[in-house]
Amino acid sequence: MSVIPSRLELSGVEKSFGTKRVLSGVDISVAPGKSLVIIGGSGTGKSVTLKCALGLIKPDAGRILVDGRNIERLRGKDRDTTLARFGMLFQGAALFDSLTVWENVAFRLLNKNRMKRAAARDKAIATLAAVRLPADVGRLYPSELSGGMQKRVALARAIAADPDILFFDEPTTGLDPITADAINDLIIARTRALGATAVSITHDLASARKIADEVAMLHEGRIIWRGPPSALDQSGDPRVDQFVHGRADGPIQPAL
């Protein structure tokens, strides 16, 4: 049986900040078109893992591979071309308050791709439609939107340049359950439409169960369990069991 190569792979990734070791050898691989969700408690290194994968933080050790190429060794145009394949939905949406919605969505198109404003606006409006927002939302500012609409705009910005690797940082944080489920549906729909590989981090287990092909749990800087969402409740690992069922008592000490 042939082995499907990884689209994105983190191998032995380590990262410390001063004397605090955050990542202690993270190993992750995600096949093309698949969705991996990383769960874990606060301060376990989920966001640092994502930032290393994005190239925003340089790891102390290990490799980050995209289609088998180590992005740390890429320079110039090769590195820019590889990083341009990434799309990111930031926690809290992270929209630019001084820009209109369409300018937020088209930010990369305007500033990196040097697309003409008229063409970039047309692309932004079409992308807003893909996340079920009408064209007239494009002229508004982020402060005029609800939290759920801001998340949709952030998703539109993440996919506007048609990336094939998507990262989602707590995509449903702060949303009510109905709005959160709508965002999950959009993430699934747009990821599939692009044929993209997706890596998400979340505390929201309902979201993890819905958008993931596989779930991985990060604890003390390492991946301690990985499997399909259907296996979360029968992981056989007491740390995963404690986290999934939200119990204070267990091998993981609460971060107080």
HUPEKA-V777577 format. One record per pair of residues at least 12 apart in sequence whose ideal C-beta (glycine too) atoms are under 10 Angstrom apart, sorted by sequence separation. I is the first residue (numbers start at 1). J is the second residue. D is the distance in whole Angstrom. If there is no record, write none. Layout:
((I/J/D) (I/J/D))
This chain:
((12/24/10) (13/25/7) (14/26/8) (26/38/9) (38/50/8) (52/64/6) (71/83/7) (95/107/9) (108/120/9) (109/121/9) (125/137/9) (133/145/9) (137/149/7) (142/154/9) (171/183/6) (172/184/7) (200/212/7) (214/226/6) (215/227/7) (225/237/5) (232/244/5) (233/245/8) (238/250/6) (239/251/5) (240/252/10) (10/23/9) (12/25/5) (13/26/4) (53/66/9) (59/72/8) (69/82/7) (106/119/9) (107/120/9) (125/138/5) (140/153/9) (155/168/8) (158/171/10) (171/184/8) (187/200/8) (198/211/7) (202/215/10) (214/227/7) (215/228/7) (224/237/6) (227/240/9) (232/245/10) (238/251/5) (239/252/6) (11/25/9) (12/26/8) (13/27/8) (58/72/7) (103/117/9) (106/120/4) (109/123/6) (110/124/9) (121/135/10) (124/138/6) (125/139/10) (154/168/10) (198/212/9) (214/228/6) (215/229/5) (225/239/8) (226/240/10) (237/251/9) (238/252/9) (10/25/10) (11/26/8) (12/27/7) (13/28/8) (67/82/9) (71/86/10) (102/117/10) (105/120/9) (106/121/7) (109/124/7) (137/152/9) (138/153/9) (154/169/10) (168/183/9) (171/186/9) (172/187/9) (198/213/9) (200/215/10) (201/216/10) (212/227/10) (213/228/7) (214/229/8) (215/230/10) (217/232/9) (224/239/6) (225/240/5) (10/26/5) (11/27/6) (55/71/6) (66/82/5) (105/121/9) (106/122/9) (133/149/7) (137/153/8) (155/171/8) (171/187/6) (184/200/10) (212/228/8) (213/229/8) (215/231/8) (224/240/7) (225/241/10) (10/27/7) (11/28/8) (54/71/10) (55/72/8) (66/83/9) (103/120/8) (106/123/6) (107/124/9) (121/138/7) (132/149/10) (154/171/8) (199/216/9) (201/218/8) (212/229/5) (214/231/9) (215/232/6) (9/27/8) (10/28/4) (11/29/8) (53/71/9) (67/85/9) (102/120/8) (103/121/8) (105/123/8) (106/124/4) (109/127/10) (121/139/10) (131/149/9) (138/156/10) (184/202/10) (211/229/9) (217/235/8) (219/237/9) (225/243/10) (9/28/7) (10/29/8) (26/45/7) (52/71/10) (55/74/9) (66/85/7) (102/121/5) (105/124/4) (106/125/9) (133/152/5) (137/156/10) (168/187/6) (209/228/10) (210/229/8) (220/239/9) (8/28/8) (9/29/4) (10/30/9) (52/72/10) (66/86/9) (102/122/9) (104/124/8) (105/125/8) (131/151/9) (132/152/7) (133/153/7) (151/171/7) (184/204/9) (187/207/8) (191/211/8) (209/229/4) (212/232/9) (215/235/9) (217/237/8) (219/239/6) (8/29/7) (9/30/8) (22/43/8) (23/44/9) (24/45/8) (28/49/7) (87/108/9) (100/121/9) (102/123/9) (103/124/8) (105/126/10) (106/127/8) (131/152/4) (151/172/8) (166/187/8) (183/204/10) (208/229/7) (209/230/8) (219/240/8) (6/28/9) (7/29/9) (8/30/5) (9/31/10) (22/44/8) (23/45/5) (26/48/9) (102/124/4) (105/127/6) (130/152/10) (131/153/8) (133/155/10) (151/173/9) (184/206/8) (188/210/7) (217/239/7) (6/29/4) (7/30/6) (8/31/9) (20/43/10) (22/45/4) (26/49/6) (30/53/10) (101/124/8) (102/125/6) (105/128/6) (131/154/9) (133/156/7) (151/174/9) (168/191/9) (184/207/5) (187/210/9) (188/211/6) (209/232/7) (217/240/5) (5/29/9) (6/30/6) (7/31/6) (8/32/9) (21/45/9) (22/46/10) (55/79/8) (84/108/8) (100/124/9) (101/125/10) (128/152/8) (131/155/5) (132/156/10) (148/172/10) (150/174/10) (151/175/7) (166/190/8) (180/204/7) (183/207/8) (184/208/10) (187/211/5) (188/212/10) (205/229/9) (208/232/8) (209/233/10) (219/243/8) (4/29/10) (6/31/6) (7/32/4) (22/47/9) (23/48/6) (28/53/8) (102/127/9) (128/153/7) (130/155/9) (131/156/5) (150/175/10) (166/191/6) (181/206/8) (184/209/9) (185/210/8) (186/211/10) (215/240/9) (5/31/8) (6/32/8) (7/33/8) (8/34/10) (22/48/5) (23/49/6) (26/52/8) (102/128/7) (105/131/9) (127/153/10) (130/156/7) (131/157/10) (147/173/9) (148/174/9) (180/206/7) (181/207/8) (184/210/5) (185/211/9) (217/243/7) (4/31/5) (5/32/8) (7/34/8) (22/49/9) (26/53/9) (55/82/9) (56/83/10) (101/128/7) (128/155/10) (129/156/9) (131/158/10) (147/174/6) (148/175/6) (152/179/10) (159/186/10) (177/204/9) (180/207/6) (184/211/5) (205/232/8) (217/244/9) (3/31/10) (4/32/7) (6/34/9) (8/36/9) (55/83/6) (84/112/7) (105/133/9) (127/155/9) (128/156/5) (131/159/8) (147/175/6) (148/176/8) (151/179/8) (155/183/7) (159/187/10) (166/194/7) (172/200/10) (183/211/9) (4/33/9) (23/52/7) (54/83/8) (83/112/10) (84/113/8) (124/153/10) (127/156/5) (128/157/10) (130/159/7) (146/175/10) (147/176/9) (151/180/9) (154/183/10) (158/187/9) (165/194/10) (171/200/7) (173/202/8) (175/204/9) (177/206/7) (181/210/7) (215/244/9) (4/34/9) (15/45/7) (22/52/10) (126/156/9) (127/157/8) (130/160/9) (148/178/9) (149/179/9) (152/182/8) (156/186/9) (164/194/7) (166/196/5) (167/197/10) (168/198/7) (169/199/10) (170/200/8) (171/201/9) (172/202/7) (173/203/7) (177/207/10) (180/210/10) (17/48/8) (55/86/8) (125/156/10) (127/158/10) (148/179/4) (151/182/9) (152/183/7) (155/186/6) (159/190/5) (162/193/10) (163/194/7) (164/195/7) (165/196/6) (166/197/7) (167/198/8) (168/199/7) (169/200/8) (170/201/6) (171/202/7) (172/203/9) (173/204/7) (13/45/10) (16/48/10) (54/86/6) (56/88/9) (80/112/9) (101/133/8) (105/137/10) (106/138/9) (124/156/7) (127/159/6) (128/160/9) (147/179/7) (148/180/8) (151/183/5) (155/187/7) (158/190/8) (159/191/8) (162/194/6) (164/196/5) (165/197/5) (166/198/5) (167/199/5) (168/200/4) (169/201/6) (170/202/6) (172/204/5) (175/207/10) (219/251/9) (220/252/9) (15/48/6) (26/59/9) (53/86/9) (102/135/9) (105/138/8) (124/157/9) (127/160/5) (146/179/8) (162/195/10) (163/196/6) (164/197/7) (165/198/8) (166/199/7) (167/200/7) (168/201/7) (169/202/8) (170/203/7) (171/204/8) (219/252/7) (15/49/8) (23/57/10) (54/88/6) (104/138/9) (126/160/9) (127/161/9) (148/182/7) (152/186/7) (156/190/9) (159/193/8) (162/196/9) (163/197/9) (165/199/8) (166/200/8) (167/201/8) (168/202/8) (170/204/8) (172/206/8) (173/207/9) (13/48/9) (22/57/10) (27/62/9) (32/67/9) (101/136/10) (102/137/8) (103/138/9) (127/162/9) (148/183/7) (151/186/9) (155/190/7) (159/194/6) (172/207/5) (209/244/10) (13/49/7) (15/51/9) (23/59/7) (25/61/8) (26/62/7) (28/64/10) (29/65/9) (101/137/5) (102/138/4) (103/139/10) (124/160/6) (151/187/10) (155/191/10) (171/207/7) (172/208/10) (208/244/9) (15/52/6) (23/60/8) (24/61/10) (25/62/7) (51/88/10) (100/137/9) (101/138/5) (102/139/7) (104/141/9) (123/160/6) (159/196/8) (170/207/9) (14/52/9) (22/60/10) (23/61/9) (26/64/10) (50/88/8) (100/138/7) (101/139/7) (102/140/9) (103/141/10) (104/142/7) (123/161/9) (158/196/10) (172/210/10) (205/243/9) (10/49/7) (13/52/6) (21/60/9) (23/62/8) (100/139/6) (101/140/5) (123/162/10) (168/207/9) (172/211/9) (205/244/6) (13/53/8) (17/57/10) (50/90/10) (100/140/7) (101/141/7) (120/160/9) (171/211/8) (203/243/9) (205/245/10) (50/91/10) (100/141/6) (101/142/7) (205/246/9) (10/52/7) (15/57/7) (99/141/8) (100/142/9) (10/53/6) (15/58/8) (16/59/10) (17/60/10) (98/141/8) (99/142/8) (101/144/9) (168/211/8) (9/53/10) (15/59/5) (16/60/6) (47/91/8) (97/141/7) (98/142/9) (100/144/10) (101/145/7) (8/53/7) (14/59/6) (15/60/5) (16/61/10) (96/141/9) (97/142/6) (13/59/5) (14/60/5) (15/61/8) (95/141/9) (96/142/7) (97/143/6) (104/150/9) (115/161/9) (12/59/9) (13/60/9) (14/61/4) (15/62/9) (95/142/4) (113/160/10) (13/61/7) (14/62/6) (94/142/10) (95/143/9) (101/149/9) (105/153/6) (109/157/10) (113/161/7) (10/59/8) (12/61/6) (13/62/4) (93/142/7) (101/150/9) (104/153/6) (105/154/9) (108/157/8) (112/161/8) (11/61/10) (12/62/4) (13/63/8) (95/145/8) (104/154/8) (105/155/10) (106/156/9) (107/157/6) (108/158/10) (132/182/8) (11/62/6) (12/63/7) (13/64/7) (101/152/10) (102/153/9) (105/156/5) (106/157/8) (109/160/6) (131/182/10) (10/62/7) (11/63/5) (93/145/9) (101/153/5) (104/156/8) (105/157/5) (108/160/7) (109/161/6) (131/183/9) (10/63/8) (11/64/8) (104/157/6) (105/158/9) (107/160/8) (108/161/5) (132/185/9) (9/63/8) (10/64/6) (11/65/7) (93/147/8) (102/156/9) (103/157/10) (105/159/9) (106/160/6) (107/161/10) (132/186/7) (9/64/7) (10/65/8) (92/147/9) (95/150/6) (101/156/8) (105/160/5) (106/161/9) (108/163/9) (131/186/5) (8/64/8) (9/65/4) (93/149/9) (94/150/9) (95/151/10) (101/157/9) (104/160/9) (130/186/8) (131/187/10) (8/65/7) (9/66/8) (93/150/4) (132/189/9) (7/65/9) (8/66/6) (9/67/9) (92/150/8) (93/151/6) (95/153/6) (102/160/10) (131/189/9) (6/65/7) (7/66/7) (8/67/8) (9/68/8) (11/70/9) (92/151/9) (93/152/9) (95/154/6) (130/189/8) (131/190/7) (5/65/10) (6/66/9) (7/67/6) (93/153/7) (94/154/7) (130/190/6) (6/67/8) (7/68/10) (9/70/10) (93/154/4) (96/157/10) (5/67/7) (6/68/8) (89/151/8) (92/154/9) (93/155/9) (95/157/8) (5/68/7) (8/71/10) (91/154/9) (94/157/9) (127/190/9) (130/193/7) (90/154/7) (93/157/9) (130/194/10) (89/154/5) (88/154/9) (89/155/5) (89/156/10) (90/157/9) (87/155/9) (89/157/8) (90/158/9) (88/157/9) (89/158/4) (87/157/8) (88/158/6) (89/159/9) (87/158/4) (86/158/9) (87/159/6) (87/160/8) (87/161/7) (86/161/9) (87/162/8) (88/163/9) (94/169/9) (85/161/9) (87/163/3) (8/85/10) (84/161/7) (85/162/9) (86/163/6) (87/164/9) (88/165/10) (89/166/7) (90/167/9) (91/168/9) (92/169/9) (7/85/9) (8/86/9) (85/163/5) (86/164/9) (87/165/7) (88/166/8) (89/167/7) (90/168/9) (91/169/4) (92/170/8) (93/171/9) (84/163/8) (85/164/5) (86/165/5) (87/166/5) (88/167/5) (89/168/5) (90/169/6) (91/170/4) (83/163/10) (85/165/5) (86/166/8) (87/167/7) (88/168/8) (89/169/7) (90/170/9) (91/171/8) (93/173/10) (85/166/10) (86/167/7) (87/168/9) (88/169/7) (89/170/9) (90/171/9) (92/173/7) (93/174/9) (83/165/10) (89/171/6) (91/173/6) (92/174/7) (82/165/9) (91/174/9) (89/183/9) (67/164/10) (66/164/10) (67/165/10) (89/187/8) (66/165/7) (87/190/10) (87/191/10) (87/194/8) (87/196/8) (89/198/10) (86/196/10) (91/201/9) (54/165/9) (85/196/9) (87/198/9) (89/200/9) (91/202/10) (53/165/9) (85/197/10) (54/167/6) (86/199/10) (53/167/7) (54/169/10) (51/167/9) (50/167/6) (50/168/9) (51/169/9) (50/169/6) (47/169/7) (46/169/8) (47/170/9) (46/170/9) (33/164/9) (35/166/9) (37/168/9) (66/197/9) (32/164/8) (32/165/9) (35/168/9) (30/165/8) (54/199/10) (53/199/7) (50/199/7) (49/199/9) (50/200/9) (50/201/6) (35/187/8) (49/201/7) (35/188/8) (46/200/10) (47/201/7) (46/201/4) (8/164/10) (35/191/6) (45/201/10) (46/202/8) (7/164/8) (8/165/6) (34/191/10) (35/192/9) (44/201/10) (46/203/9) (7/165/7) (33/191/8) (8/167/9) (33/192/8) (33/194/9) (35/196/9) (36/197/8) (37/198/8) (38/199/7) (39/200/9) (40/201/8) (42/203/8) (33/195/5) (34/196/10) (35/197/8) (36/198/7) (37/199/8) (38/200/7) (39/201/8) (40/202/10) (41/203/8) (32/195/8) (33/196/7) (34/197/6) (35/198/4) (36/199/5) (37/200/5) (38/201/5) (39/202/7) (40/203/8) (32/196/9) (33/197/6) (34/198/7) (35/199/8) (36/200/7) (37/201/7) (38/202/8) (39/203/7) (32/197/6) (33/198/9) (34/199/10) (35/200/7) (36/201/10) (37/202/6) (39/204/9) (31/197/7) (39/205/7) (30/197/5) (37/204/9) (49/216/10) (30/198/8) (37/205/9) (39/207/10) (30/199/6) (39/208/6) (49/218/7) (37/207/8) (38/208/9) (48/218/10) (28/199/8) (37/208/4) (46/217/10) (37/209/9) (46/218/6) (49/221/9) (35/208/10) (37/210/9) (39/212/9) (44/217/9) (45/218/6) (48/221/9) (37/211/6) (38/212/9) (44/218/5) (45/219/9) (49/223/9) (35/210/10) (36/211/10) (37/212/4) (44/219/6) (45/220/9) (35/211/6) (36/212/7) (37/213/9) (38/214/10) (39/215/6) (40/216/9) (41/217/9) (44/220/7) (45/221/5) (35/212/5) (36/213/7) (37/214/8) (38/215/8) (39/216/7) (40/217/6) (41/218/9) (44/221/7) (45/222/9) (34/212/9) (35/213/5) (36/214/5) (37/215/5) (38/216/5) (39/217/5) (40/218/4) (41/219/7) (44/222/9) (34/213/5) (35/214/8) (36/215/8) (37/216/7) (38/217/8) (39/218/7) (40/219/6) (41/220/10) (33/213/9) (34/214/7) (35/215/10) (36/216/6) (37/217/10) (38/218/6) (39/219/10) (40/220/9) (44/224/10) (40/221/10) (31/213/9) (30/213/9) (31/214/9) (40/223/9) (30/214/8) (40/224/9) (38/223/8) (28/214/10) (30/216/10) (39/225/9) (28/216/7) (38/226/9) (7/196/9) (8/197/6) (10/199/9) (27/216/9) (7/197/4) (8/198/10) (26/216/9) (28/218/9) (36/226/8) (6/197/9) (7/198/10) (8/199/7) (7/199/10) (26/218/7) (37/229/8) (39/232/9) (23/218/9) (26/221/7) (27/222/8) (28/223/6) (24/220/7) (25/221/7) (26/222/6) (27/223/6) (23/220/10) (24/221/3) (25/222/6) (26/223/6) (29/226/10) (22/220/10) (23/221/5) (24/222/5) (25/223/9) (28/226/8) (41/239/9) (21/220/9) (22/221/6) (23/222/8) (27/226/9) (40/239/9) (44/243/10) (21/221/6) (40/240/10) (39/240/9) (41/242/10) (41/243/7) (40/243/7) (39/243/7) (16/221/9) (39/244/8) (15/221/8) (14/221/8) (13/221/9) (44/252/9) (41/252/6) (44/255/9) (40/252/9) (41/253/9) (42/254/10) (43/255/6) (10/223/9) (41/254/8) (42/255/5) (41/255/6))
